[in-house]
Amino acid sequence: MIKLKDEQSFFIEGIGEVQDKGNHQYLEIFLGKPARRDAYDEQIGKADQFRALAWNKVIAAIPADLKVGDKVMAGVSFSGHIGIDRSNKQYFSVNVGIHSMRKIE
């Protein structure tokens, strides 16, 4: 697992409902990161979107008044694995977890 050292700024692109999975609860949040811009304000590359999950105790630490379009500072961690699909092609699966989040103005 890779845990980013600092919080990163994101935009909220979607918020799900709290779900139960066994003895655990999770909240699905879609985080957006705008594409970088050059000195002429031209977009470089593509914007990124991450489907992230907040589990158990972290859910209570997420601001309750979040809505689509809000800017947040979030601490995220990435974990993943390499696998082989049914057609023997290699794929890489990445999971994004939220360990902290705060709303910024």
MARTOR-827391 format. One line per field, with one value per atom (N, C-alpha, C): x, y, z; residue number from 1; residue in one letter; atom name. Coordinates in steps of 0.1 Angstrom, whole numbers. Layout:
BEGIN
xx	X / ...
yy	Y / ...
zz	Z / ...
k	NUM / ...
r	A / ...
a	CA / ...
***
This chain:
BEGIN
xx	8 / 0 / 9 / 5 / 12 / 3 / 8 / 0 / 7 / 0 / 6 / 10 / 21 / 26 / 18 / 14 / 6 / -8 / -17 / -31 / -30 / -39 / -40 / -54 / -54 / -67 / -74 / -87 / -96 / -109 / -117 / -131 / -140 / -151 / -161 / -169 / -169 / -176 / -188 / -189 / -201 / -199 / -210 / -210 / -221 / -218 / -227 / -234 / -241 / -247 / -238 / -239 / -231 / -237 / -228 / -232 / -226 / -233 / -228 / -222 / -210 / -204 / -199 / -206 / -203 / -204 / -193 / -193 / -187 / -186 / -180 / -190 / -187 / -194 / -184 / -189 / -181 / -189 / -182 / -188 / -180 / -187 / -181 / -181 / -169 / -168 / -160 / -165 / -157 / -150 / -137 / -128 / -123 / -123 / -117 / -105 / -96 / -84 / -83 / -84 / -84 / -71 / -71 / -59 / -50 / -37 / -27 / -29 / -24 / -25 / -11 / -8 / 5 / 5 / 15 / 16 / 6 / 1 / -10 / -24 / -25 / -38 / -44 / -35 / -40 / -39 / -49 / -49 / -39 / -31 / -21 / -26 / -28 / -33 / -48 / -52 / -66 / -68 / -80 / -84 / -85 / -83 / -83 / -96 / -101 / -112 / -109 / -111 / -108 / -121 / -124 / -135 / -128 / -131 / -124 / -134 / -130 / -138 / -133 / -142 / -139 / -145 / -138 / -143 / -145 / -154 / -157 / -155 / -145 / -143 / -140 / -135 / -131 / -144 / -155 / -168 / -172 / -171 / -175 / -166 / -154 / -145 / -147 / -155 / -158 / -169 / -167 / -177 / -191 / -201 / -215 / -221 / -217 / -223 / -217 / -209 / -203 / -213 / -210 / -219 / -210 / -215 / -208 / -203 / -190 / -184 / -176 / -177 / -169 / -155 / -146 / -132 / -127 / -120 / -116 / -101 / -95 / -82 / -83 / -78 / -80 / -67 / -65 / -54 / -59 / -51 / -55 / -44 / -48 / -38 / -42 / -32 / -34 / -29 / -36 / -31 / -36 / -29 / -34 / -27 / -30 / -24 / -24 / -15 / -15 / -21 / -30 / -37 / -38 / -43 / -45 / -60 / -66 / -80 / -83 / -96 / -100 / -94 / -90 / -84 / -69 / -63 / -49 / -42 / -49 / -43 / -40 / -29 / -25 / -33 / -37 / -43 / -38 / -40 / -36 / -48 / -51 / -62 / -57 / -63 / -59 / -71 / -69 / -79 / -75 / -84 / -81 / -88 / -82 / -88 / -86 / -96 / -95 / -92 / -82 / -79 / -82 / -84 / -87 / -93 / -102 / -108 / -113 / -110 / -116 / -120 / -130 / -135 / -127 / -124 / -117 / -126 / -124 / -132 / -125
yy	-12 / 0 / 12 / 22 / 35 / 45 / 52 / 62 / 76 / 85 / 97 / 105 / 111 / 118 / 130 / 138 / 150 / 148 / 157 / 157 / 163 / 159 / 164 / 171 / 181 / 188 / 181 / 179 / 172 / 180 / 177 / 182 / 170 / 172 / 161 / 160 / 148 / 146 / 137 / 131 / 122 / 116 / 114 / 108 / 98 / 86 / 75 / 75 / 64 / 62 / 53 / 54 / 44 / 30 / 21 / 7 / -2 / -13 / -23 / -35 / -40 / -52 / -60 / -70 / -78 / -70 / -70 / -62 / -48 / -44 / -31 / -22 / -9 / 1 / 8 / 12 / 21 / 31 / 42 / 53 / 55 / 54 / 56 / 71 / 76 / 90 / 91 / 99 / 101 / 114 / 113 / 125 / 128 / 141 / 146 / 155 / 153 / 161 / 168 / 181 / 188 / 186 / 186 / 185 / 197 / 195 / 206 / 216 / 228 / 239 / 245 / 249 / 255 / 270 / 277 / 292 / 299 / 294 / 300 / 296 / 289 / 284 / 273 / 266 / 255 / 243 / 234 / 222 / 212 / 206 / 196 / 183 / 173 / 160 / 160 / 150 / 148 / 149 / 152 / 153 / 139 / 137 / 124 / 122 / 110 / 108 / 95 / 95 / 83 / 79 / 66 / 61 / 56 / 63 / 61 / 56 / 48 / 43 / 48 / 52 / 55 / 44 / 38 / 27 / 31 / 24 / 25 / 38 / 39 / 52 / 64 / 62 / 74 / 81 / 73 / 79 / 90 / 88 / 99 / 111 / 110 / 122 / 130 / 125 / 132 / 142 / 154 / 165 / 160 / 162 / 157 / 166 / 178 / 187 / 187 / 177 / 176 / 175 / 182 / 181 / 181 / 177 / 177 / 191 / 192 / 205 / 211 / 206 / 211 / 207 / 216 / 214 / 208 / 198 / 191 / 189 / 188 / 182 / 168 / 158 / 145 / 137 / 129 / 120 / 107 / 102 / 90 / 80 / 67 / 57 / 48 / 42 / 34 / 20 / 10 / -4 / -10 / -21 / -27 / -40 / -47 / -59 / -61 / -70 / -73 / -87 / -89 / -102 / -105 / -117 / -122 / -124 / -119 / -121 / -134 / -136 / -149 / -151 / -140 / -142 / -141 / -144 / -144 / -131 / -120 / -107 / -101 / -95 / -89 / -76 / -74 / -62 / -57 / -44 / -39 / -33 / -37 / -32 / -23 / -11 / -1 / 2 / 2 / 6 / 19 / 28 / 41 / 42 / 44 / 45 / 59 / 64 / 77 / 75 / 83 / 82 / 95 / 106 / 119 / 128 / 137 / 146 / 158 / 170 / 182 / 191 / 199 / 208 / 221 / 226 / 239 / 249 / 261 / 272 / 276
zz	0 / 0 / 0 / -8 / -8 / -2 / 8 / 15 / 11 / 4 / 1 / 13 / 13 / 25 / 29 / 19 / 22 / 17 / 23 / 17 / 3 / -5 / -19 / -21 / -29 / -32 / -43 / -41 / -50 / -51 / -61 / -62 / -60 / -53 / -51 / -64 / -70 / -82 / -80 / -69 / -65 / -52 / -45 / -31 / -31 / -27 / -25 / -12 / -9 / 4 / 12 / 26 / 34 / 32 / 29 / 26 / 37 / 39 / 48 / 40 / 45 / 39 / 51 / 54 / 66 / 78 / 86 / 99 / 96 / 84 / 81 / 73 / 74 / 66 / 57 / 45 / 37 / 30 / 26 / 18 / 6 / -6 / -19 / -23 / -26 / -30 / -43 / -52 / -65 / -64 / -65 / -63 / -77 / -80 / -93 / -91 / -100 / -100 / -114 / -115 / -128 / -135 / -148 / -156 / -153 / -154 / -152 / -164 / -162 / -172 / -174 / -186 / -188 / -186 / -189 / -187 / -195 / -206 / -214 / -210 / -199 / -194 / -203 / -211 / -219 / -211 / -213 / -205 / -210 / -201 / -204 / -199 / -208 / -204 / -201 / -193 / -190 / -175 / -172 / -157 / -152 / -139 / -133 / -125 / -124 / -115 / -108 / -94 / -86 / -79 / -79 / -70 / -57 / -47 / -34 / -24 / -14 / -3 / 10 / 18 / 32 / 41 / 50 / 57 / 72 / 78 / 93 / 99 / 108 / 116 / 108 / 96 / 87 / 83 / 81 / 76 / 86 / 99 / 108 / 107 / 102 / 101 / 89 / 79 / 67 / 69 / 64 / 67 / 61 / 69 / 66 / 55 / 54 / 44 / 30 / 27 / 14 / 3 / -8 / -20 / -33 / -44 / -56 / -60 / -63 / -66 / -55 / -43 / -32 / -34 / -29 / -29 / -16 / -16 / -3 / -3 / 9 / 10 / 16 / 9 / 13 / 14 / 24 / 25 / 19 / 10 / 3 / 3 / 1 / 0 / -12 / -18 / -30 / -27 / -31 / -31 / -43 / -47 / -60 / -62 / -73 / -76 / -91 / -96 / -110 / -111 / -121 / -123 / -137 / -140 / -153 / -155 / -166 / -168 / -175 / -178 / -185 / -198 / -205 / -218 / -218 / -206 / -203 / -206 / -204 / -205 / -191 / -190 / -177 / -174 / -162 / -158 / -145 / -142 / -129 / -122 / -110 / -103 / -92 / -91 / -80 / -71 / -58 / -49 / -42 / -41 / -35 / -22 / -11 / 2 / 8 / 15 / 21 / 36 / 41 / 56 / 63 / 55 / 61 / 50 / 55 / 45 / 52 / 46 / 52 / 40 / 43 / 32 / 33 / 21 / 20 / 12 / 15 / 8 / -5
k	1 / 1 / 1 / 2 / 2 / 2 / 3 / 3 / 3 / 4 / 4 / 4 / 5 / 5 / 5 / 6 / 6 / 6 / 7 / 7 / 7 / 8 / 8 / 8 / 9 / 9 / 9 / 10 / 10 / 10 / 11 / 11 / 11 / 12 / 12 / 12 / 13 / 13 / 13 / 14 / 14 / 14 / 15 / 15 / 15 / 16 / 16 / 16 / 17 / 17 / 17 / 18 / 18 / 18 / 19 / 19 / 19 / 20 / 20 / 20 / 21 / 21 / 21 / 22 / 22 / 22 / 23 / 23 / 23 / 24 / 24 / 24 / 25 / 25 / 25 / 26 / 26 / 26 / 27 / 27 / 27 / 28 / 28 / 28 / 29 / 29 / 29 / 30 / 30 / 30 / 31 / 31 / 31 / 32 / 32 / 32 / 33 / 33 / 33 / 34 / 34 / 34 / 35 / 35 / 35 / 36 / 36 / 36 / 37 / 37 / 37 / 38 / 38 / 38 / 39 / 39 / 39 / 40 / 40 / 40 / 41 / 41 / 41 / 42 / 42 / 42 / 43 / 43 / 43 / 44 / 44 / 44 / 45 / 45 / 45 / 46 / 46 / 46 / 47 / 47 / 47 / 48 / 48 / 48 / 49 / 49 / 49 / 50 / 50 / 50 / 51 / 51 / 51 / 52 / 52 / 52 / 53 / 53 / 53 / 54 / 54 / 54 / 55 / 55 / 55 / 56 / 56 / 56 / 57 / 57 / 57 / 58 / 58 / 58 / 59 / 59 / 59 / 60 / 60 / 60 / 61 / 61 / 61 / 62 / 62 / 62 / 63 / 63 / 63 / 64 / 64 / 64 / 65 / 65 / 65 / 66 / 66 / 66 / 67 / 67 / 67 / 68 / 68 / 68 / 69 / 69 / 69 / 70 / 70 / 70 / 71 / 71 / 71 / 72 / 72 / 72 / 73 / 73 / 73 / 74 / 74 / 74 / 75 / 75 / 75 / 76 / 76 / 76 / 77 / 77 / 77 / 78 / 78 / 78 / 79 / 79 / 79 / 80 / 80 / 80 / 81 / 81 / 81 / 82 / 82 / 82 / 83 / 83 / 83 / 84 / 84 / 84 / 85 / 85 / 85 / 86 / 86 / 86 / 87 / 87 / 87 / 88 / 88 / 88 / 89 / 89 / 89 / 90 / 90 / 90 / 91 / 91 / 91 / 92 / 92 / 92 / 93 / 93 / 93 / 94 / 94 / 94 / 95 / 95 / 95 / 96 / 96 / 96 / 97 / 97 / 97 / 98 / 98 / 98 / 99 / 99 / 99 / 100 / 100 / 100 / 101 / 101 / 101 / 102 / 102 / 102 / 103 / 103 / 103 / 104 / 104 / 104 / 105 / 105 / 105
r	M / M / M / I / I / I / K / K / K / L / L / L / K / K / K / D / D / D / E / E / E / Q / Q / Q / S / S / S / F / F / F / F / F / F / I / I / I / E / E / E / G / G / G / I / I / I / G / G / G / E / E / E / V / V / V / Q / Q / Q / D / D / D / K / K / K / G / G / G / N / N / N / H / H / H / Q / Q / Q / Y / Y / Y / L / L / L / E / E / E / I / I / I / F / F / F / L / L / L / G / G / G / K / K / K / P / P / P / A / A / A / R / R / R / R / R / R / D / D / D / A / A / A / Y / Y / Y / D / D / D / E / E / E / Q / Q / Q / I / I / I / G / G / G / K / K / K / A / A / A / D / D / D / Q / Q / Q / F / F / F / R / R / R / A / A / A / L / L / L / A / A / A / W / W / W / N / N / N / K / K / K / V / V / V / I / I / I / A / A / A / A / A / A / I / I / I / P / P / P / A / A / A / D / D / D / L / L / L / K / K / K / V / V / V / G / G / G / D / D / D / K / K / K / V / V / V / M / M / M / A / A / A / G / G / G / V / V / V / S / S / S / F / F / F / S / S / S / G / G / G / H / H / H / I / I / I / G / G / G / I / I / I / D / D / D / R / R / R / S / S / S / N / N / N / K / K / K / Q / Q / Q / Y / Y / Y / F / F / F / S / S / S / V / V / V / N / N / N / V / V / V / G / G / G / I / I / I / H / H / H / S / S / S / M / M / M / R / R / R / K / K / K / I / I / I / E / E / E
a	N / CA / C / N / CA / C / N / CA / C / N / CA / C / N / CA / C / N / CA / C / N / CA / C / N / CA / C / N / CA / C / N / CA / C / N / CA / C / N / CA / C / N / CA / C / N / CA / C / N / CA / C / N / CA / C / N / CA / C / N / CA / C / N / CA / C / N / CA / C / N / CA / C / N / CA / C / N / CA / C / N / CA / C / N / CA / C / N / CA / C / N / CA / C / N / CA / C / N / CA / C / N / CA / C / N / CA / C / N / CA / C / N / CA / C / N / CA / C / N / CA / C / N / CA / C / N / CA / C / N / CA / C / N / CA / C / N / CA / C / N / CA / C / N / CA / C / N / CA / C / N / CA / C / N / CA / C / N / CA / C / N / CA / C / N / CA / C / N / CA / C / N / CA / C / N / CA / C / N / CA / C / N / CA / C / N / CA / C / N / CA / C / N / CA / C / N / CA / C / N / CA / C / N / CA / C / N / CA / C / N / CA / C / N / CA / C / N / CA / C / N / CA / C / N / CA / C / N / CA / C / N / CA / C / N / CA / C / N / CA / C / N / CA / C / N / CA / C / N / CA / C / N / CA / C / N / CA / C / N / CA / C / N / CA / C / N / CA / C / N / CA / C / N / CA / C / N / CA / C / N / CA / C / N / CA / C / N / CA / C / N / CA / C / N / CA / C / N / CA / C / N / CA / C / N / CA / C / N / CA / C / N / CA / C / N / CA / C / N / CA / C / N / CA / C / N / CA / C / N / CA / C / N / CA / C / N / CA / C / N / CA / C / N / CA / C / N / CA / C / N / CA / C / N / CA / C / N / CA / C / N / CA / C / N / CA / C
***
